[in-house]
């Protein structure tokens, strides 16, 4: 599912194309799930005639700030994405789609037009994403206010992070996936930062040493910032990242790093976790404490499921030849 870098890519795309423009036409799908029970006509009425004055993001939640104090909040769920007609798609697709030739895109839930020049669509095939129109600052909405720290926007100090981790007995991988703890971290980011920190995904959070907690926070910030700076394009991620080699699970050849180190898998917090046993060793203290009573809700109510293949290279939409 889209993680923090993909969502930031979508926010930046919308900000660049929409800020300063007025919504001249709106079409919402009659989908009570994606719109959380809001009526189609009410959504259209509230958005029409508004001018986009800004944008924001926290974790996997992002929004457009509109004139009159309205925020249009969006969450991708598993398969949501944003299209700009004839220009770009917000993140990865399994097959190439020419958004310029197929408009509105398939499974479109909301389409906004800004005069004749710009058209935007939010599409979601599996209906696990959500769209909300909120009166007020998007950051103050209930969907955003419940989130934990954002690794890019407001990472905690090392001392505060170590203190928070020390209070939790849950496996560290499950804690990282808990959006109420760290907003925006999903499965591959959690695996990447744990690999680079040399921490086993089943290690109970409270058993981490201060040095391990400091290393983990540093890698959380590094991985998220690097992926955002790469515009979520995986081909631009550092070559030594686990990300590039973890997707061979289930294929004939066992996955491994270029130097021959084996990649193994374990289920933690309901998610398949990739790790490298040679460097990510579950400590004796960890083995003794990992079966503690506390359990984390990895997604804080978000719909998540297993990843079984990597994100593809971003689609570049082709303009129709005339």
N, C-alpha and C positions, 0 to 999 in steps of 0.2 A: 504494500500500500504506500501511497505517497508519504514521505517523511518531511522533516523540517526543510531541507534544501529545496525539495520540489514545490512546497507550499510558498516558500519565499520567492521562488522563480515566478510562480503564478501571480503573487501580489505585485512584484516589480513590473511584470508585463501589463497588468491592469492599470497600475499607477501611470506608467509611461503613455498608455493609449487613451486613458479615460479622464484623468484629472483636468478640470477646466471645461469639460464638455457636459452638455445637458441631455438627459434621457428624453428622446422624442417618441420612442415607441417601445412597448414592453409586451412580451408574451410569456406567460407562465404556464407550465403544464398542470393538468388537474391531478396532482400527485400529493395526497395528504401525508405520505410518509416523508418525502424529501422536505416538504414545507411544514412538517410537524403540526399538521392540522389546520394551518392557515388556508383560507379560501383563495382560490386563484384570482378572483376579481379584486380581492382586498390587496393582494400583493401587487397586482398591476396598477391599481389606483394609487398606492402609496409611493411607487417608484416613478411613475410618469411625471415628467416636468422637473425632476430634481437634477441639480448639478453636482457632479463629483468634485469634492473639495480636498480629498486626501485618501489615504489608505493606511491599513495597519495589519499587524500579524502578531500572534503569540502562539508558540508551538505550532500545532497543525490547524489552528483557527486563523482565518484572515478575513478582512472586511474592506469595503469601500465606505468612506465617510461622505454623506450626501448633504446637500443644503437643507436647512430646516431642522438639523439635528437628528437625521435618520442614519442608521448604520445598516448596511447590507452585509450580514455575516455569512460566511461559507465555510464548509468543512467537506473534504473530499471523500471521507470514508475509505472504501477500498478502490473504487474505480472512477471517482469524480475527476473532472478536468475542465480547464477553461480554454476556449477557442477564441481567437480573433480572426474574423473572416478574411481569408486570403493572405494571412500573414504567419500565424504561429499557433502552436498548441502548447499548453502550459507545461506538460511533462511527457513522460514516456508512453509509447504505445507498442503493442505486440506486433502490429502490422502497420505498414505505412498508410496513412490516410491523407488525402488531399482535401484539407478543410476548405480550400478556396472553391473547389468544384462541387462539394457536397454541403450545401447550406440550407437550413440549419443542420448541424451535425446530428448523427443518430443519437438517440436517447437524450436529446436536449431537454432540460427541465426549466431553463430560464434563458430568454434571449433579450438583450438590451440593444437598442440602436441609438446612436448619437448622430443625428442627421443622416446624410447619405454616405459619410466617409467611414464611420467605424461601427462595426457590429460585433457584439460579444455574446458568447453562449457558454452556459454551464451545462455539462453533460454528465450523466451518471448511469451506467448500464445496470448496476446491481442495486441501486436505490439505497445505499448505505450512507451516502453523504447527506448533509443537512444545509438548508438555507433558511435564514431568519432575517426579518426586518425588525430592527430594534430601535426604539426611540431613545437616543442618547449616544454617548461615546461607546464604540464597540468594545473598548478595553474594559468598560464597566458592566458589560452584559454578563448574565449568569453563566454562559457557556465559556467565557474567557476568565472570569474572576476566580473560578475554581481551579485553574491550572497552576502548576508549579513554576519553577524558574525556567526561563528560556535560555538555552546555552549560548545564544548569540546576543540577545538583547540585554539580559541582566543575569549573568552567571553569578553564583554566590561566591563569597570569599572562601579560601581554603578552610579556614577555621569553621565557618558556618556549615560548609558542606560536610566536613568530617564529623561535626556534632550531629547533623541530621542523619547521616549514614549510621552512626554508632547507636542510634535509638531503634534501628530496625533489625529484626531477626530474619527477615525474609531473604531468599537468595538475591544476590546483587543484580542479576539479570532482570528478575521480576520487578525489582525496585526501579530500575532505570526505565522500564516500560510503563510504569505508573505515571500517567499524565498529570496527576496531582502532585507528583514529586518533581519530575523533569519533563517539561512540556516540549514535544516535538521529536523526542527520541523514539524510533521504531526499531524493528528487529535487526536490520543490517547495521544501523549505527551503534546499537548496543553491543553487538558482537564485535564490531570494529574497535570500539574504545576498550573493551575488555581484553581483546587480543593485544592491543598496543600497550595496555597497562599490565599485561601478564597476570591477569586475574581470572580464575575459573568462574564460569557463569553461575555455578551452584554455590559459590562461596557465600555464606551468610553475611549480609551487610555489616552486622555488628562485629564480625570477626576481623574485619579489615584493619590493618595497622594504619597509623597516621600517614606513613610514607605511601602506602597503597592508595589511601583516599586522595592524597595530594596528586599522585600520578593519574588516577582515574579522572579527577576534575580537569586536569590539564589536557588529557586526551579528549574528553567530551568537548571542550572548547575548541581544540585544534581540529578535530574531525568535522564538527558542524560548520565551523568558520571556513575551512578549506573547501568543503562541498558547496557552500553557498557562493564562495568566490569563484568556483568553477561553473556557476550557474546550473548546478545539479547535473552536469554532463559527465557521466561516468568515465568516458574516455579521457577526461582531463584530471581524474583523481590520481594521486600518487601511485606509481607502479607497484610499490611494496605493500599496498593495502590488501587485507584479507578479502575485501569486497570482490576483487577480480577473480578469485579462485574458489570461493565458497559455494558456487552454484552448480557444481558437478554432482551433488548428492543425488543418488538414485540412478546414475549412469554407470556404464560398465567399469570405467576406470575410477578408482577411489580418488577423491579430490586431495590435492596436496599443493604445497607452496613450491615455487621454482627450485628451492634448495632441497626439496625432498621431504620436508616435514609434513606429517600427515594431518589432515583436517578431519576432526571427528564431530559427531552431533549428539546432542542430549536435549531432552525436552525440559524446559524450565519455564514456569509461569504459563504453561499451556502453549508455549511457542518453541519451535525447533531452533536450537542454538548451535551455531558453528563455533568451534574452538580448536586450538592446537595443543594437544596434550603435553607436548614436549616443553612448552613454556607456560601453560596455564594449568598449574597443579593445584588441586584441592587440598588445602592444608589439613593437618590433623585436627586442629581446632575447628576448622570448617566442617569436616566430616562428622565431628561430634555434635555440632550445633545446627546442621542444615535441616534437620527434621523438627525444628521448633514449631510452636503452635501458630505463629503469626503467618498469615498468607496475604499477599498483595493482590489487589485487583489491577492487573497490568494495564488496562486501558481506560479505567475510570468511566465505564459505560460506553466507550467507543466500540464499534464493530471492527474486529480484527480477525484475520485468519492466517494460515500458513503461507509463506512465500515458497514457491517451488521453482521459480526461474528468475533471472536477474532482470532489472529494468533494461529496456532497449535504448539505443541511441535516440535522442530527441528527433521528432519529425520536423522537417522543414517543409511547410506547405508551399505548393507551387501555384503561382498565379496563372489563371486561365489565359491562354494565348488567344489573341483576337485577330 
